[in-house]
Amino acid sequence: MAKGSIKVGDTVAITATIRKRVTEDRVSVLIPSYHQPHSIVDTSPNISSGQKIELTGEVLRVDEDTVTVGGKDLGITVKRSAVRVVTSYVPPKRKKPLVDKAT
């Protein structure tokens, strides 16, 4: 695997653009390379159209050129170029050996 590559379990960020307020607690966002309408919960009163917002989530699946990101407000598949890695997943270290010592 090349350095900087995205793998399952990584926390990634997607920069989305606010389109409009749908209800008093939801806003519609435009996500790069995701060609479907998407709305997220945002109760801040001073948000305006065209403002950039960062959505974070965990990588659930990685394909050749797409990444599926899941999280609180996400569950989308976008191109790899639309995401950036925030923290890389490091599996937990084992404290005890998996197999008992021979006696």
RADAHU-V386009 format. One record per helix or strand of 2 or more residues. SS is the DSSP state (2 for helix, 1 for strand). FROM is the first residue (numbers start at 1). LEN is the number of residues. If there is no record, write none. Layout:
# RADAHU-V386009
ss & from & len
SS & FROM & LEN
SS & FROM & LEN
This chain:
# RADAHU-V386009
ss & from & len
1 & 11 & 11
1 & 26 & 6
1 & 38 & 4
1 & 52 & 11
1 & 66 & 5
1 & 75 & 5
2 & 80 & 3
1 & 83 & 5
